[in-house]
């Protein structure tokens, strides 16, 4: 059963509602966001940008579904070709579906697409040190921890350390 699909501009309303409802939950895990991000217009602009990047082969943006309802996002970011054949993966799901295996299943789907359809060799993901749930999702899907990146990303308004994970297409 497929639980992800390529996002579309038609997802702007559902994603806006989802991020508004879960704003407080998502805030500690994401970059600080301008107010426009939480509007339908802001989401449409963001979706249009990532779909343009997708058209250039730079990203693969999907929504995560539960019984047909959008419950999160998963994206292959920064797809690099040439000798690297790599991408970084990021994902989130609303707290109402946490612990049900939905994020793990979505990641498994994206891994299949990355390694079979896109022919990538390597996927990377980073998590905040205390994000044990995301670390479990990665490990369930075969990712292995390979390092610590000090002050790696600006999350929730400050530079934060991240554990780095990778999965190789053997």
MDAnalysis code that builds the backbone (N, CA, C; Angstrom):
import MDAnalysis as mda
import numpy as np

u = mda.Universe.empty(510, n_residues=170, atom_resindex=np.repeat(np.arange(170), 3), trajectory=True)
u.add_TopologyAttr("name", ["N", "CA", "C"] * 170)
u.add_TopologyAttr("resid", np.arange(1, 171))
u.add_TopologyAttr("resname", ["UNK", "UNK", "UNK", "UNK", "UNK", "UNK", "UNK", "UNK", "UNK", "UNK", "UNK", "UNK", "UNK", "UNK", "UNK", "UNK", "UNK", "UNK", "UNK", "UNK", "UNK", "UNK", "UNK", "UNK", "UNK", "UNK", "UNK", "UNK", "UNK", "UNK", "UNK", "UNK", "UNK", "UNK", "UNK", "UNK", "UNK", "UNK", "UNK", "UNK", "UNK", "UNK", "UNK", "UNK", "UNK", "UNK", "UNK", "UNK", "UNK", "UNK", "UNK", "UNK", "UNK", "UNK", "UNK", "UNK", "UNK", "UNK", "UNK", "UNK", "UNK", "UNK", "UNK", "UNK", "UNK", "UNK", "UNK", "UNK", "UNK", "UNK", "UNK", "UNK", "UNK", "UNK", "UNK", "UNK", "UNK", "UNK", "UNK", "UNK", "UNK", "UNK", "UNK", "UNK", "UNK", "UNK", "UNK", "UNK", "UNK", "UNK", "UNK", "UNK", "UNK", "UNK", "UNK", "UNK", "UNK", "UNK", "UNK", "UNK", "UNK", "UNK", "UNK", "UNK", "UNK", "UNK", "UNK", "UNK", "UNK", "UNK", "UNK", "UNK", "UNK", "UNK", "UNK", "UNK", "UNK", "UNK", "UNK", "UNK", "UNK", "UNK", "UNK", "UNK", "UNK", "UNK", "UNK", "UNK", "UNK", "UNK", "UNK", "UNK", "UNK", "UNK", "UNK", "UNK", "UNK", "UNK", "UNK", "UNK", "UNK", "UNK", "UNK", "UNK", "UNK", "UNK", "UNK", "UNK", "UNK", "UNK", "UNK", "UNK", "UNK", "UNK", "UNK", "UNK", "UNK", "UNK", "UNK", "UNK", "UNK", "UNK", "UNK", "UNK", "UNK", "UNK", "UNK", "UNK", "UNK", "UNK"])
u.atoms.positions = np.array([
    [0.847, -1.182, 0.000],
    [0.000, 0.000, 0.000],
    [0.893, 1.246, 0.000],
    [0.655, 2.136, -0.933],
    [1.417, 3.378, -1.038],
    [0.908, 4.382, -0.014],
    [1.830, 4.970, 0.737],
    [1.414, 5.993, 1.698],
    [2.081, 7.336, 1.424],
    [2.800, 7.439, 0.304],
    [3.334, 8.733, -0.100],
    [2.971, 8.964, -1.558],
    [2.981, 10.222, -1.943],
    [2.816, 10.589, -3.348],
    [3.460, 11.952, -3.549],
    [3.790, 12.234, -4.798],
    [4.336, 13.537, -5.139],
    [3.350, 14.616, -4.705],
    [3.849, 15.635, -4.028],
    [2.938, 16.697, -3.622],
    [2.538, 17.519, -4.837],
    [1.451, 18.259, -4.699],
    [0.969, 19.122, -5.778],
    [0.524, 20.446, -5.178],
    [0.307, 21.417, -6.038],
    [-0.188, 22.714, -5.560],
    [-1.540, 22.555, -4.871],
    [-2.290, 21.532, -5.251],
    [-3.595, 21.279, -4.627],
    [-3.473, 20.894, -3.157],
    [-2.266, 20.559, -2.696],
    [-2.051, 20.195, -1.295],
    [-1.878, 21.404, -0.382],
    [-1.844, 22.598, -0.940],
    [-1.571, 23.799, -0.140],
    [-2.565, 23.973, 1.011],
    [-3.845, 23.798, 0.750],
    [-4.841, 23.969, 1.811],
    [-4.649, 22.953, 2.931],
    [-4.494, 21.683, 2.564],
    [-4.342, 20.629, 3.577],
    [-3.052, 20.825, 4.372],
    [-1.963, 21.169, 3.695],
    [-0.696, 21.371, 4.407],
    [-0.753, 22.593, 5.312],
    [-1.415, 23.644, 4.860],
    [-1.553, 24.840, 5.700],
    [-2.310, 24.499, 6.978],
    [-3.408, 23.796, 6.839],
    [-4.189, 23.395, 8.015],
    [-3.357, 22.517, 8.947],
    [-2.623, 21.583, 8.368],
    [-1.806, 20.658, 9.153],
    [-0.708, 21.388, 9.921],
    [0.003, 22.288, 9.271],
    [1.088, 22.986, 9.975],
    [0.553, 23.998, 10.981],
    [-0.600, 24.569, 10.702],
    [-1.204, 25.477, 11.697],
    [-1.611, 24.692, 12.955],
    [-2.267, 23.562, 12.756],
    [-2.718, 22.748, 13.886],
    [-1.549, 22.203, 14.701],
    [-0.422, 21.978, 14.056],
    [0.723, 21.341, 14.703],
    [1.918, 22.282, 14.849],
    [1.656, 23.564, 14.798],
    [2.727, 24.568, 14.843],
    [3.607, 24.418, 16.081],
    [2.997, 24.283, 17.215],
    [3.749, 24.156, 18.469],
    [4.551, 22.851, 18.506],
    [3.960, 21.771, 18.021],
    [4.645, 20.483, 17.979],
    [5.867, 20.528, 17.056],
    [5.733, 21.160, 15.886],
    [6.804, 21.185, 14.900],
    [7.919, 22.180, 15.231],
    [7.597, 23.223, 15.972],
    [8.552, 24.318, 16.211],
    [9.926, 23.874, 16.724],
    [10.036, 22.943, 17.670],
    [11.368, 22.575, 18.161],
    [12.214, 21.786, 17.161],
    [11.605, 21.316, 16.079],
    [12.294, 20.448, 15.122],
    [12.604, 21.126, 13.791],
    [12.123, 22.353, 13.622],
    [12.239, 23.023, 12.328],
    [12.920, 24.379, 12.465],
    [13.337, 24.949, 11.320],
    [13.855, 26.324, 11.358],
    [12.761, 27.280, 11.823],
    [13.166, 28.421, 12.361],
    [12.185, 29.458, 12.697],
    [11.473, 29.854, 11.404],
    [10.178, 30.014, 11.470],
    [9.378, 30.290, 10.272],
    [8.748, 31.672, 10.343],
    [8.717, 32.360, 9.197],
    [7.994, 33.628, 9.078],
    [6.498, 33.331, 9.100],
    [5.708, 34.300, 9.476],
    [4.252, 34.113, 9.554],
    [3.648, 33.692, 8.216],
    [4.239, 34.146, 7.127],
    [3.716, 33.807, 5.803],
    [3.722, 32.296, 5.557],
    [4.655, 31.598, 6.162],
    [4.743, 30.144, 6.014],
    [3.439, 29.467, 6.435],
    [2.733, 30.044, 7.376],
    [1.527, 29.447, 7.946],
    [0.254, 29.889, 7.223],
    [0.408, 30.438, 6.022],
    [-0.736, 30.859, 5.216],
    [-0.834, 29.981, 3.972],
    [-2.011, 29.917, 3.402],
    [-2.200, 29.151, 2.169],
    [-1.319, 29.729, 1.065],
    [-1.256, 31.050, 0.972],
    [-0.413, 31.682, -0.052],
    [1.055, 31.317, 0.160],
    [1.500, 31.338, 1.404],
    [2.881, 30.966, 1.713],
    [3.173, 29.524, 1.348],
    [2.233, 28.634, 1.628],
    [2.419, 27.225, 1.269],
    [2.411, 27.037, -0.243],
    [1.524, 27.740, -0.935],
    [1.508, 27.626, -2.404],
    [2.841, 28.069, -3.000],
    [3.379, 29.170, -2.482],
    [4.675, 29.661, -2.962],
    [5.764, 28.630, -2.705],
    [5.781, 28.060, -1.497],
    [6.766, 27.038, -1.147],
    [6.616, 25.806, -2.036],
    [5.391, 25.344, -2.227],
    [5.150, 24.164, -3.053],
    [5.553, 24.413, -4.499],
    [5.263, 25.595, -5.000],
    [5.654, 25.930, -6.371],
    [7.175, 25.887, -6.515],
    [7.888, 26.405, -5.528],
    [9.349, 26.396, -5.562],
    [9.892, 24.977, -5.552],
    [9.383, 24.132, -4.649],
    [9.921, 22.761, -4.581],
    [9.518, 21.946, -5.807],
    [8.367, 22.235, -6.392],
    [7.981, 21.526, -7.620],
    [8.865, 21.953, -8.798],
    [9.283, 23.214, -8.824],
    [10.236, 23.655, -9.845],
    [11.577, 22.952, -9.648],
    [12.018, 22.832, -8.399],
    [13.260, 22.104, -8.110],
    [13.126, 20.639, -8.509],
    [11.958, 20.070, -8.257],
    [11.695, 18.685, -8.667],
    [11.820, 18.545, -10.184],
    [11.280, 19.504, -10.914],
    [11.362, 19.482, -12.374],
    [12.792, 19.512, -12.888],
    [13.697, 20.090, -12.097],
    [15.123, 20.131, -12.454],
    [15.878, 18.923, -11.890],
    [15.173, 18.004, -11.212],
    [15.811, 16.812, -10.665],
    [16.576, 17.050, -9.378],
    [16.325, 18.166, -8.702],
    [17.070, 18.523, -7.498],
    [16.431, 18.034, -6.204],
    [15.163, 17.696, -6.254],
    [14.442, 17.291, -5.047],
    [13.282, 16.371, -5.434],
    [12.823, 15.582, -4.478],
    [11.640, 14.747, -4.673],
    [10.720, 14.984, -3.471],
    [9.760, 15.906, -3.612],
    [8.876, 16.256, -2.498],
    [7.588, 15.431, -2.493],
    [7.364, 14.712, -1.425],
    [6.155, 13.897, -1.286],
    [5.363, 14.329, -0.056],
    [4.079, 14.033, -0.079],
    [3.257, 14.115, 1.121],
    [3.108, 12.693, 1.652],
    [2.870, 12.596, 2.959],
    [2.622, 11.312, 3.616],
    [1.132, 11.240, 3.890],
    [0.534, 10.099, 3.561],
    [-0.916, 9.925, 3.676],
    [-1.263, 8.853, 4.695],
    [-2.392, 9.055, 5.361],
    [-2.984, 8.045, 6.234],
    [-4.454, 7.966, 5.853],
    [-4.852, 6.855, 5.275],
    [-6.224, 6.683, 4.768],
    [-6.601, 7.820, 3.821],
    [-5.647, 8.226, 2.983],
    [-5.896, 9.259, 1.987],
    [-5.749, 10.685, 2.478],
    [-5.582, 10.877, 3.778],
    [-5.458, 12.221, 4.356],
    [-3.988, 12.575, 4.529],
    [-3.627, 13.812, 4.161],
    [-2.251, 14.276, 4.325],
    [-1.939, 14.418, 5.813],
    [-0.866, 13.717, 6.266],
    [-0.482, 13.749, 7.681],
    [0.983, 14.171, 7.874],
    [1.661, 14.490, 6.767],
    [3.055, 14.908, 6.890],
    [3.707, 15.037, 5.535],
    [5.021, 15.248, 5.582],
    [5.818, 15.380, 4.364],
    [7.093, 14.575, 4.481],
    [7.595, 14.128, 3.334],
    [8.906, 13.482, 3.239],
    [9.522, 13.927, 1.923],
    [10.793, 14.300, 1.984],
    [11.432, 14.877, 0.810],
    [12.863, 14.386, 0.673],
    [13.228, 14.051, -0.549],
    [14.626, 13.865, -0.889],
    [15.131, 15.244, -1.307],
    [16.028, 15.807, -0.525],
    [16.569, 17.140, -0.765],
    [17.966, 17.038, -1.357],
    [18.357, 18.072, -2.066],
    [19.737, 18.200, -2.543],
    [20.214, 16.937, -3.261],
    [19.445, 16.495, -4.235],
    [19.849, 15.342, -5.030],
    [21.081, 15.736, -5.839],
    [22.145, 14.970, -5.650],
    [23.410, 15.233, -6.342],
    [23.720, 14.054, -7.248],
    [24.008, 14.349, -8.491],
    [24.344, 13.310, -9.469],
    [25.860, 13.219, -9.604],
    [26.329, 12.699, -10.716],
    [27.766, 12.542, -10.918],
    [28.290, 11.401, -10.065],
    [29.527, 11.504, -9.601],
    [30.101, 10.393, -8.847],
    [29.487, 10.215, -7.457],
    [28.771, 11.220, -6.942],
    [28.212, 11.121, -5.585],
    [26.897, 10.337, -5.554],
    [25.956, 10.636, -6.435],
    [24.652, 9.959, -6.494],
    [24.024, 9.865, -5.101],
    [23.759, 11.025, -4.502],
    [23.349, 11.077, -3.099],
    [22.222, 12.074, -2.898],
    [21.572, 11.948, -1.758],
    [20.519, 12.878, -1.374],
    [20.371, 12.868, 0.145],
    [19.820, 13.944, 0.648],
    [19.472, 14.051, 2.058],
    [17.964, 13.885, 2.177],
    [17.520, 13.126, 3.162],
    [16.084, 12.902, 3.340],
    [15.617, 13.581, 4.631],
    [14.461, 14.209, 4.547],
    [13.829, 14.821, 5.715],
    [12.353, 14.482, 5.732],
    [11.775, 14.387, 6.911],
    [10.374, 13.990, 7.025],
    [9.786, 14.473, 8.340],
    [8.466, 14.552, 8.380],
    [7.735, 14.791, 9.623],
    [6.311, 14.282, 9.443],
    [5.721, 13.883, 10.551],
    [4.305, 13.509, 10.575],
    [3.654, 14.178, 11.777],
    [2.360, 14.394, 11.660],
    [1.642, 15.009, 12.772],
    [1.664, 14.075, 13.987],
    [1.596, 14.639, 15.198],
    [1.699, 13.803, 16.399],
    [0.576, 12.782, 16.536],
    [-0.570, 13.026, 15.937],
    [-1.690, 12.082, 16.052],
    [-1.368, 10.724, 15.440],
    [-0.397, 10.669, 14.516],
    [-0.056, 9.388, 13.891],
    [1.307, 8.867, 14.351],
    [1.955, 9.564, 15.252],
    [3.239, 9.091, 15.784],
    [3.077, 7.729, 16.441],
    [4.084, 6.886, 16.285],
    [4.076, 5.586, 16.937],
    [3.286, 4.523, 16.208],
    [2.760, 4.841, 15.024],
    [1.965, 3.870, 14.265],
    [2.719, 3.295, 13.078],
    [3.984, 3.662, 12.926],
    [4.788, 3.125, 11.833],
    [4.618, 3.850, 10.516],
    [3.887, 4.944, 10.507],
    [3.627, 5.662, 9.259],
    [4.894, 6.331, 8.738],
    [5.658, 6.979, 9.598],
    [6.910, 7.603, 9.160],
    [7.883, 6.536, 8.661],
    [7.960, 5.415, 9.359],
    [8.843, 4.320, 8.932],
    [8.439, 3.782, 7.565],
    [7.145, 3.605, 7.341],
    [6.658, 3.105, 6.058],
    [6.908, 4.121, 4.946],
    [6.709, 5.392, 5.246],
    [6.957, 6.433, 4.242],
    [8.436, 6.464, 3.866],
    [9.307, 6.348, 4.851],
    [10.739, 6.334, 4.572],
    [11.107, 5.105, 3.744],
    [10.538, 3.963, 4.055],
    [10.810, 2.745, 3.273],
    [10.426, 2.949, 1.806],
    [9.286, 3.597, 1.563],
    [8.865, 3.878, 0.187],
    [9.853, 4.787, -0.524],
    [10.271, 5.852, 0.160],
    [11.180, 6.819, -0.455],
    [12.540, 6.185, -0.721],
    [12.979, 5.297, 0.153],
    [14.242, 4.585, -0.077],
    [14.149, 3.784, -1.372],
    [13.037, 3.074, -1.567],
    [12.850, 2.282, -2.785],
    [12.908, 3.166, -4.026],
    [12.234, 4.303, -3.973],
    [12.243, 5.231, -5.107],
    [13.667, 5.745, -5.341],
    [14.340, 6.133, -4.265],
    [15.691, 6.686, -4.380],
    [16.661, 5.688, -4.995],
    [16.589, 4.451, -4.541],
    [17.573, 3.466, -4.974],
    [17.212, 2.770, -6.281],
    [15.927, 2.606, -6.562],
    [15.551, 1.904, -7.791],
    [15.241, 2.886, -8.919],
    [14.287, 3.762, -8.732],
    [13.887, 4.676, -9.805],
    [14.933, 5.754, -10.072],
    [15.504, 6.328, -9.018],
    [16.467, 7.418, -9.199],
    [17.906, 6.933, -9.297],
    [18.154, 5.697, -8.910],
    [19.495, 5.133, -9.019],
    [20.523, 5.767, -8.095],
    [20.063, 6.295, -6.959],
    [21.002, 6.909, -6.021],
    [21.820, 5.838, -5.300],
    [22.999, 6.223, -4.861],
    [23.889, 5.323, -4.124],
    [23.787, 5.515, -2.611],
    [23.457, 6.742, -2.179],
    [23.543, 7.046, -0.749],
    [22.434, 8.006, -0.343],
    [21.839, 7.740, 0.827],
    [20.913, 8.671, 1.461],
    [21.494, 9.069, 2.806],
    [21.317, 10.314, 3.154],
    [21.784, 10.845, 4.442],
    [20.609, 11.490, 5.166],
    [20.651, 11.454, 6.483],
    [19.660, 12.144, 7.300],
    [20.346, 12.618, 8.574],
    [19.883, 13.733, 9.094],
    [20.382, 14.241, 10.362],
    [19.234, 14.415, 11.323],
    [19.498, 14.155, 12.609],
    [18.480, 14.367, 13.639],
    [19.086, 15.157, 14.788],
    [18.259, 15.911, 15.456],
    [18.700, 16.518, 16.703],
    [19.086, 15.402, 17.667],
    [19.999, 15.688, 18.557],
    [20.508, 14.656, 19.464],
    [19.412, 13.977, 20.271],
    [18.404, 14.734, 20.669],
    [17.354, 14.199, 21.533],
    [16.139, 13.670, 20.761],
    [16.207, 13.628, 19.437],
    [15.071, 13.159, 18.650],
    [15.147, 11.641, 18.459],
    [14.905, 10.947, 19.553],
    [15.003, 9.479, 19.567],
    [14.001, 8.824, 18.618],
    [12.809, 9.386, 18.492],
    [11.790, 8.797, 17.615],
    [12.268, 8.784, 16.166],
    [12.831, 9.891, 15.705],
    [13.326, 9.948, 14.334],
    [14.522, 9.020, 14.142],
    [15.360, 8.921, 15.142],
    [16.498, 8.010, 15.067],
    [16.025, 6.567, 14.927],
    [14.946, 6.206, 15.636],
    [14.394, 4.852, 15.516],
    [13.834, 4.603, 14.114],
    [13.173, 5.613, 13.541],
    [12.638, 5.482, 12.174],
    [13.781, 5.193, 11.208],
    [14.869, 5.940, 11.339],
    [16.018, 5.737, 10.461],
    [16.621, 4.353, 10.657],
    [16.847, 3.969, 11.900],
    [17.468, 2.671, 12.184],
    [16.593, 1.510, 11.720],
    [15.270, 1.626, 11.863],
    [14.360, 0.575, 11.381],
    [14.488, 0.377, 9.870],
    [14.905, 1.424, 9.189],
    [15.047, 1.372, 7.741],
    [16.484, 1.130, 7.298],
    [17.345, 0.709, 8.225],
    [18.698, 0.314, 7.866],
    [19.743, 1.409, 7.888],
    [19.368, 2.628, 8.229],
    [20.345, 3.707, 8.324],
    [21.279, 3.436, 9.501],
    [22.545, 3.808, 9.331],
    [23.515, 3.672, 10.412],
    [24.074, 5.047, 10.750],
    [24.294, 5.228, 12.016],
    [24.874, 6.483, 12.497],
    [26.351, 6.503, 12.117],
    [26.796, 7.636, 11.562],
    [28.197, 7.717, 11.190],
    [28.896, 8.960, 11.710],
    [28.189, 9.826, 12.415],
    [28.900, 10.990, 12.923],
    [28.024, 11.968, 13.674],
    [28.695, 12.968, 14.185],
    [28.067, 14.072, 14.897],
    [28.506, 15.357, 14.214],
    [27.555, 16.187, 13.831],
    [27.856, 17.463, 13.182],
    [27.538, 18.590, 14.159],
    [28.563, 19.209, 14.730],
    [28.336, 20.309, 15.668],
    [27.696, 21.515, 14.969],
    [26.706, 22.106, 15.637],
    [26.035, 23.304, 15.141],
    [25.700, 23.186, 13.648],
    [25.081, 22.082, 13.275],
    [24.836, 21.691, 11.887],
    [23.745, 22.509, 11.198],
    [22.614, 22.676, 11.865],
    [21.480, 23.399, 11.282],
    [20.923, 24.389, 12.294],
    [20.347, 25.464, 11.751],
    [19.683, 26.440, 12.593],
    [18.231, 25.999, 12.767],
    [17.969, 25.393, 13.903],
    [16.653, 24.842, 14.220],
    [16.096, 25.577, 15.427],
    [14.825, 25.967, 15.334],
    [14.153, 26.687, 16.426],
    [14.959, 27.919, 16.855],
    [15.593, 28.557, 15.879],
    [16.274, 29.817, 16.138],
    [17.685, 29.719, 16.681],
    [18.249, 28.505, 16.735],
    [19.638, 28.404, 17.205],
    [20.349, 27.268, 16.477],
    [21.673, 27.407, 16.345],
    [22.486, 26.383, 15.709],
    [22.569, 25.182, 16.631],
    [22.181, 24.021, 16.098],
    [22.100, 22.833, 16.936],
    [22.885, 21.666, 16.333],
    [23.458, 20.866, 17.238],
    [24.180, 19.660, 16.845],
    [23.199, 18.624, 16.304],
    [23.682, 17.820, 15.354],
    [22.872, 16.754, 14.771],
    [23.674, 15.465, 14.691],
    [22.997, 14.353, 14.927],
    [23.563, 13.040, 14.633],
    [23.321, 12.791, 13.153],
    [24.337, 12.257, 12.474],
    [24.225, 11.985, 11.047],
    [24.095, 10.484, 10.804],
    [23.188, 10.141, 9.905],
    [22.914, 8.753, 9.542],
    [23.030, 8.612, 8.036],
    [23.362, 7.424, 7.573],
    [23.395, 7.178, 6.138],
    [22.922, 5.771, 5.831],
    [22.489, 5.601, 4.608],
    [22.101, 4.308, 4.072],
    [22.687, 4.212, 2.679],
    [23.418, 3.137, 2.431],
    [24.039, 2.932, 1.131],
    [23.240, 1.914, 0.319],
    [23.161, 2.140, -0.961],
    [22.493, 1.229, -1.880],
    [23.504, 0.162, -2.284],
    [23.462, -0.950, -1.607],
    [24.432, -2.024, -1.867],
    [23.920, -2.892, -2.988],
])
